[in-house]
Amino acid sequence: MKKILSLFIICFFYNSIAAQQHNYLLHTDANISRLKEQIKKNPEVQKAWGNQLQKAKDLLKKEQSGTPDLQELGLAYRMTNDKRFAERIKKTLLNAIEQKSWEGKELLQRTPAWKGGLGTAHNSFYMAIGFDCAYNYLSPSERKQIAEGIVKLGIKPAMDDWLNPESNIHTFDTMGHNWWSACVDMAGFASLAIIDEIPEAKKWANEISATATEWINYSGNVLENKPMTFGRDGGFYESINYANFGFSQYLLFRYAFQNVLPEVKQPEISILEKMADFFIHTTYYTNEGPLSVNFGDGSTKRNGNACVLLLWNLGLQNNKYAWYLQKTMKGSDKEGMELDSPQGLLLNPDLTNYTDIKSPDLTESKLFSDLGWATLRNSWKDNASMLGIKSGFTWNHAHADAGSFILFHKGKYLIIDSGNSSYGRPEYTEYYCQSEAHNVALFNGKAQSKKDPYFGVKNEGQLYNLLETDKMKYIFSDATGPTSQWFSRNFRHFLWVGDVILVLDDLESYTPGKFEWLLHYNGISKRNGLDLSIKQDNAEVLVRPLYPETFPDGGLPHDFPEKMRLEEKTGLKDHEPDVKQSYWSISHFEETNRTKFISAITLKNDDNKDKLPVIEKFEGKDFLGVRITQNGETTEIYLNLLADGRIKHRNSLNVMNSWDTDAYLMALTFPEGADSSNPKNIKRLFLSDGSYLRKEGKPLIHALSKFSTIVDFDAKTPSLQFQGQDGATISLASKNINAVIVNGKKLDVNYNSETKLSKFVIKK
């Protein structure tokens, strides 16, 4: 009897020591202690914990399900040590390892069978969480039994499909986007959970960890027509949904690896912080919660909360992440980690030292050139205005939307992307993925090939020359490549001046036909005179076509065949393909092979609602002009028709209202009522694709190669936003100065008192 008792005491002591030495994946002792302290001090956290505990209690009453989602039960057991939760976890684990496969039948029916897809990955994650959290409740034999089941049904199928040289069927080139991190890294996550039971598990985890740099640095494949996984600025082309999902799966594995094997060095990945910035820039902030850019298979309700939260817990902590987490920790998203989710609650950061942050330490606008995405905003404040532009790759989750744009204003999503639907619906391929579901230009009703979303686009769209000051922003979209079956020129320029965004389409085709551009919207839209209103609640923008003509200002459309035509078309609502949604087509009556659509979008707000910007057309020989007067300033914008590609091997020299330039676009800002022809009155200058601007032979700016710039003459030290040749020598009209500011950096100048020009060299 004494021997039996002694053996029992030894086994109990051994199990207790083993439980104490167990390194938890996510539910570490430190995280549990932190959460318990937050519950005491923070009513929001206390409420969120109450919700999670109730969900776990409700699961105890339900029949055993086929899906071993053990997140709520795992958190409840680690927080309460209530054995009822552990017992339910054990039963679920034992039941799950008796299944034949954790993969769905659709993938298993492929040739060869896909045994390690997302179904296997999700179940591996759930099983690992349950096994890890209930570890000290399970007997050694139960741990061994369950661990072997996880290997058989989760880890081995994934490694056979993705990694093992003898059997793998996937590569970065075939399924190397978000599936790689989900399937491979969740096998690694599960390996970390069973590292004490399966000797090979540590080797598997290390092998999987080493693949991270190859996945992130995948550079694309010309023959297979596949893009790079991540852009150099941290963007991920597949949409916000899949950027958050794919990247968070890797970060979950990396965080668990850090907790379980803290002595093992993980790969250094410089793009981690850039990826977080990608989410911050592509989120729009409102009083009611964040909205996201929903290009491709995205959703306005998804964001990068999970990724930034995991980066924070990995030790990348700073003001901009704290600001972003404060904006995104509320709500509930199945792929996010907000406060009302098990992992979000567990990893909820203590941000008490960051409560006074007003905005992130980032520029208001950002170009992700490798993606062909850009966001331009006028403030980081809630309910500001944000313009999103897409002209990049098309394939898979990225739609045929080269040259499209969207607009958020006063807390609402007004000019929209049509979104997407379930992939099993025919409307997904036939409508949502296609050009007509986006705000693009069409020629004879066509833009990109219908096959692009499946096969990819060989010549992708591009975005160039983002310039930004507090008074003016500019970016240039080239959608010619993806639409080159119909367009020989498909350029779209955005010039944001105060409360007006000018959209300039420069279009050319091979034969005469009908050009039009599409406008998808939320809310109520109707035409009133020259303007097309788009309004939702108290948010409103006015869209006014200016060239080649305006809308009829009164009378019947039949009486004005030369004016712009407005046609209502029917599309489908985002994520609701059974619901019809109207959108607009704006076109000109004349069939031609070359046209310029210039339209103004006025952002109505509380400051200008009683005195909207005044927008006027003017034109002359070989140029089109737009004049915008607002807030005591007038800006004149000139489009040089000699610079639109019709002249080759000769420079596009033009004199427009006495201003001599070879620029494609020019804008001059001066005090309202001042003489616009007097260089002394110019407060701000904008040039796109120009090498000089002269007045009566005297240059305001000059270089030997063309560039794009915004010059602020109003400042004590002249300031330039500049895009052009590195090493270019610039001559700038100025007073006697010794420095200029170029792209935020101070450069020394040589001032010539005779010519009154300051000369300096551009250095990147």
Secondary structure, DSSP 8 states (H G I E B T S, - for coil): -HHHHHHHHHHHHHHHHHHHH---SS--HHHHHHHHHHHHH-HHHHHHHHHHHHHHHHHHHS---SS---HHHHHHHHHH--HHHHHHHHHHHHHHTTSS-SS-HHHHTSSS---SSHHHHHHHHHHHHHHHHTTTTS-HHHHHHHHHHHIIIIIHHHHHHHT-TTT----HHHH-SHHHHHHHHHHHHHHHHTTTT-TTHHHHHHHHHHTHHHHHT---BTTTTB--SB-TTS-BTT-HHHHHHHHHHHHHHHHHHHHH-TTS-----THHHHHHHHHHHTEE--TT--EE--TTT--TT--SHHHHHHHHHTT---HHHHHHHHHHSSS--TTS--TTSHHHHHT----GGGTT--S-SS-S-EEETTTTEEEEES-SSTT-EEEEEE-S--BTTB-S-TTEEEEEETTEEEE-------TTSHHIIIIITSGGGSS-EEETTB-S-TTHHHH--SS--EEEEEEE-SSEEEEEEE-TTTTTTTEEEEEEEEEEETTEEEEEEEEEEEEEE-EEEEEEBSSEEEEETTEEEEEETTEEEEEEEEES----SSS-GGG-TTS-EEEEEEEEETTEEEEEEEEEEEE-SS-EEEEEEEEEEEE--TTTTTS--EEEEEEETTEEEEEEEETTEEEEEEEEGGGSSS--SS---EEETTEEE--SEEEEEEETTS-TT-GGG--EEEEEEEEEEEETTEEEEEEEEEEEEEEE-SSSS-EEEEES-TT-EEEEE-SS-SEEEETTEEEE-EEETTTTEEEEE---
